[in-house]
Amino acid sequence: MLSYEQALETLLAAATPLAGRETVDLLAAAGRVLASPVRASLDVPPADNSAMDGYALRVADVAPGALLEVSQRIPAGSAPVALRPGTAARIFTGAPIPLGADAVVMQEKCIAEGEAVRVEHAPGAGENIRRAGEDIASGSVVLSAGTRLGAAHLGLLASIGVAQVEVFARLRIAVFFTGDELVTPGAPLRSGQIYNSNRYVLHGLLGALGCVVTDLGIVPDDLGATRSALREAAAGHDLVLTCGGVSVGEEDHVKAAVVSEGALETWKIAIKPGKPFALGRVGETPFIGLPGNPVSSYATFLMLARPYIRRRQGETDVLPQAVQARADFSWPKAGALREFLRVRRNQAGGLELFPKQGSGVLSSCAWADGLVSNPPGQIIQPGDLVSYIPLGDGL
């Protein structure tokens, strides 16, 4: 079996970004991945401006209690004239600094007296002035290729006047689910049947990544049917993703079907949950096979398939990000495999463990806000620092 690190390295080495690119309007770019860097064509802010409401003046004109004539009023969006010596300008947040002024005194430290203002604060040069280009300098790279665009990124691009961006094409993924026991929610259950929860988990996860999903539904536990579904899935798609049928049971046909229709490169990973994880190809289309147990499917998608998909989409920073956190639980039995434990933070900042860690306990995934990545042979005692992977960012 491959270690988790070896499996992830193998996946990412095979994850060639899509060649296809398209230009989209900025309002439609949330969640897309930049295909080319974006440079600023202007300074932000474009001119020196006031950081707050107050009075623009010359530092040299101000002594404690100085009374200065207010010679002009400068709202945001206006064009001021040069400041006459010995006067002040009433100015508002974001308004341009008039030529000759070298400080802004906030209004709370001034007293308006008719057409003049009494300044009760001795400012320093540059006080409360935001300089041109302080945020973004013209010509600088604002965002690099491979950045997945979030709300703040869109605002940043809008601030430099960008209306459209070049992004990688959406990844087209065909999915299907194997198992004669599976039933679609809404239909009655017969003895021995279960509802297909994995379908809804995967649609949610793939949707959060902006993938275009073709759902081929539930495929019977039959070699011929599985081979036919694989061929259909491979046509016109960038990835075939299946759930179930990759273990060693007599009714698990995915492994044999993939070998018949292409090649299987990786089959077992030394992780728990999720040991039966498959990587290969159907024809020339990459293939990933997730295990059928709900928790195993969820964990292997997050820790293996998701980084692979993000790299295929052109994203650069794809590795799951772990932080050190305090365990407020015990895990007394050291396992032979790397274990992904479902946990969540408590009010004291430590981690609580869901009491049932079985691979079929999907409630543990709904309850958890993260995973503890516990290496082989490692026990955990209360107070130990563990590797905690928060399940934020659309997970």
N, C-alpha and C positions, 0 to 999 in steps of 0.2 A: 504494500500500500504506500501511496505517496503521503508525505506529511502535508499538513495544511499549507505551509510555506511553499513547498515544491509544487503543489497543485495550483496555488495562486500564481506562482511564477510561470508555470506552463500555460495557464489561461491567458495571462496578460501578454506573453510572448506571441500568442496566436491571435491576439485582438488587433487586427489591422483596422485603422479608422476608415470609414467610408470615403470613397472618392467623391461622391456626389455633394454638391454645394448649391445653395440657393440664397437669394437676397430677399429678406422679409422686412416689412415695416416694423419699426421699433415697438409699437404697441402689440405686435404679434410675436415678439421675440422672447417672451418669458419662458425659461426652461430650456431654450435652445443653446447650442454650443457654438461659440465663435470659431469660424474657420480661418479668419485672418485677423491680425492685430489691428487695433483702432488707435490712431494718433490724434492728438488734439490740434485743431487748426486755429485755436485762439486761447488766450489766457482766461482762467477762471479764478477770481473775478476779473472782468476785462479792464477794470480801472480801480485805483485806490478807492475804498468806500468805507462808510461808517459802520462800526459793529453794533451800534445802539443809537437810540434817540438821545439827542443832547445838543451840544454847541461845538462847532468847528472853529478853531482859533489858532493863533500863534502862541507858542509857549512863552516867547520873549515878552508878549504883551500882558502876561498874567502875573499879578502879585496877589497875595492873600486878600480877598474881599474886593478885587478889581471890578469895576463897573464898565462894561463894554457895550457900545452901540450894537444892536442887531441889524446888520446891513443887508441881509438877504435870507430867504427861506428856501431850503433845498429838500424837497421830497424825493423819494426813490423814483428814478426814471427821468429826472430833470437834468438840465445841463447848467451847472453853476457858472458864475463869473468869478474872476480872481477876487480873493478876499482883500479888502482894503486894510492896511495896517491899523491896528488899534481897535478893530471891530471883531465881532463874532458872527457866525452864520448859524441860524437855527437849522438843524440837520436831523434826518430821520434814518432809521436802520436801512442799510443797503444803498443809500444815496451816495453819489460820487463826492469825493473830497475836493473842495475848491482849491485852485492854485494858490499857494502861499500859506495855507493852513498846514500845521504839522501835528495836531492832536485834536481829539474830541473828548470833551468833558460830559459825562452822563448827566441827564437833566436832574437827577436826584441830588446832584451836588451843585446845582445852580438855582438862583432865584430870579424869576422874570420880574422886571420893574418897568412897566410901560414898554417903550421901544428899546429898552436896554436889558442887559442881564448881569446879575452880580455872580461872579464865579467864586465859589468857596472852596476850591480845591486847586492845588498847584500841580498840573499834569506834567508828565514826562513826554519827551518827543516820541511820536508814534503811538501814543496811548489811544486805544479803541479804534485803530485804523487797520482795516484788512487790506493788505497790499495786493496789487495786480499780480495775477499768476500765483498767489499764495497757495491755492488749492491745486490748480492744474496749470502747468506751463505749456505754452504753445509749442508744438512739435514733439512733446513727450508721448510715450506709449501709455495710453490710459488703461486699456485692457489687452491682455495677450490672447493669442489664438489658443483654443482649448479651454477657455473659461465658460462655465455654464452660467447663463445670465439669470440673475435673480432681480428682485425689485430694485435694490440699491444700484445694481449695475445699470439698469435701464434709466434710472434717474441720472446717474453719472454721464451716460452717453447723451441724454437729452440736454444736459447742462453745457455740452460743447457743440450743440446744434446738429447732432447725428439723427437722421430721420429713418435710415435703413441700415441694416447690418448683413454681412455675409455669414451664413451659418452652415454647419454640416447638415446634410439631408437626414430626415428622420429614419431611424432603424426600423425595418419591417420585420416583424417577428410572427411566425406561425406557431401556435400552441395547440396541443391536444393532451387529453388525459386518458389513461388506460385503467381499466378495471371493470369487470362485470358487476361489481358490487356498487358502483357509483350511480347516483340518481341526482338529477337536477332539482334544486329547491323548487317547491310548488307542486311536485308530483308526489303521490303517496309512496311510502316506504313498505316494501315487502320484507319478510324475514331474511336477515343476512345482508341487507342493503344499508348504505350510508349516503348522506348527502355529500355532494362534491364541493367541499369548502375550498379546496386548493384553487379552483377556477377563480374564485372571487378574490382570494389573496393575491394571486399572480396578476390579475387584471389591475388591481389597485397598485401594486408595485411597479408594473410596467407602465401604467398610465402616469404615475408620478415621474417617471423618467422620460416621458414624452414619446414613447414608442408607438408605432402603428401596429396594432395587434389584429391578426386574423385568427379567430377561434374556430378550430375544427371539431370542437366538442369532445364527447366521450367515445373512445375507440374500444371495441371489445377485446378481451384477452384471447387474441388469435394472431398467429404469426402472419398470415396472409393479409389480414385487415391492418395490422400494424405496419407492414411494408408498404401497403397502398397509401396509408395516411402519411407516412414519411415522404413518399414521392410527391404527394400533393402539397405537403408543407414546404418542401424544398423549392418548389417552382415559384419563382418571383419573390422570394423572401431572402433576407440577409442572415437569418438565424432561425433554426428549428429548436423549439423549447418544449420538452415533454415533461409530464409529471406522472410518476408511477412506472412500474414494469422494469426497473433497472436493477432489481435484486437478483437472487439466485433461485427463486422458486420456479416450479414447472410451468406456472401460468405467467411468468415474467418474460415477455417476448421482445422487449425493446432492444436489449443487447444484441440478440441474434438478428433482429431486423436491421439494425444499423450496420452490423458487419456485412449483411447481404447487400445493402444498398449503398454502402460507402466504406467507412473505416471507423473503428473505435480505438481511441488513443489512451484514454484514462477511464478507469472503471471504479476503483475503490480508493477512498481517501481516509486517512487515519484521523477522523473526527467523529464526535458524537454530540448531538444527533447528526445524521447525514452521511454515513459511510458510503452507501451506494450512490455515487455521483458519477455521471458519465460525460465524457467530452469526446467528440469525434466529428464526422461529417457525413452528410447524406448527399451523394454525388459530390458536388463542390461546395455545397452550402454547409456552414458550420452547424454543429449540433450540440446541444446541452441537454442532458437527461437528469431531472431532479428526482429524488426519492418520493414515494407516495405518501408516507406518513406526514401529517400536516406540519408538525414542528420541524421535522427534517427538511421538508421542502422550503419552509420559511427561512430557516437558518442557512441552508446552503445557497439559497438565492441571495441573501444579504451578504454573505461572506465570500462567495465565489462568483456567482452569475452576475450580480450587480456590478462589481468592479470591471468584469469583462465587458458588459454592455456599455458602461460609461466610457471605457477606452475605445470601443468600436464607434461610439458616437463622436469621438474626437476629443473628449475631455482628457486633461493631463493629470489632474490630481484625483486619483480614483481609489486609493487604498483606504480601507476602513481605519478611522482615526481613534486610537485608544488613549485613555487617560488613566492615571493612577487614582484609585479610590479605595476607601476603607471598607473592608468586609465586616458587616455586622451579623455574620452567620458563620456556621462551620460546614465544611465539606470534608468529612473525615476519611473518606476512602479515595485513595489515589487511583485514577484510571489509567489504562494503557494508551488511551487516545486523547487528543486535544478535545476538551469539552467546552461547549458554549452554553453557559448557564443563564437562565432567564432571571433577571434581577430588576429592581428599581430603587431609586434613591429614597431615603426616608428624610424626615424633617431635621434629623441631626446631621445630614450630609453623608451618612454611610449608605451601604447597599443592603437591601433585604433580598432574600432568596425566595422564589416561589416554591411552595412546599412540594409540588409534584413536578418532576423534571422529565417525565416520560415523553417519548417522541410523538405520542398521540394526543397530548394534552394541549390543545390549541388555546385554551383559556390562559395558559402561561404567557403566550405571546401577546394577547390582548392586554394583560395585566402589566407586563414588563415595559420599562422605558429604556432598557439596554441589555447587553450581553456581557458576561464575564468570560474572557478567553483564558481558560485554565489549561496550562501545558500538561503533557503526559507526566504521570508520577507525582503530581503536586497536590498535597492536601491544603485546605484553607482553614485557618482558625480565626475567631473573632479578633479584629484589630489588624489583621494582615492587609497589606496593600496589594490590590489585584488590578489586572488589566481590564478596564471597563470601557465598552464601546457603546456610546449613547446612540439610540435609534431615532435620532432626529432627522432633519433635512429630507422629509418625504418618505422616510422608511416606514 
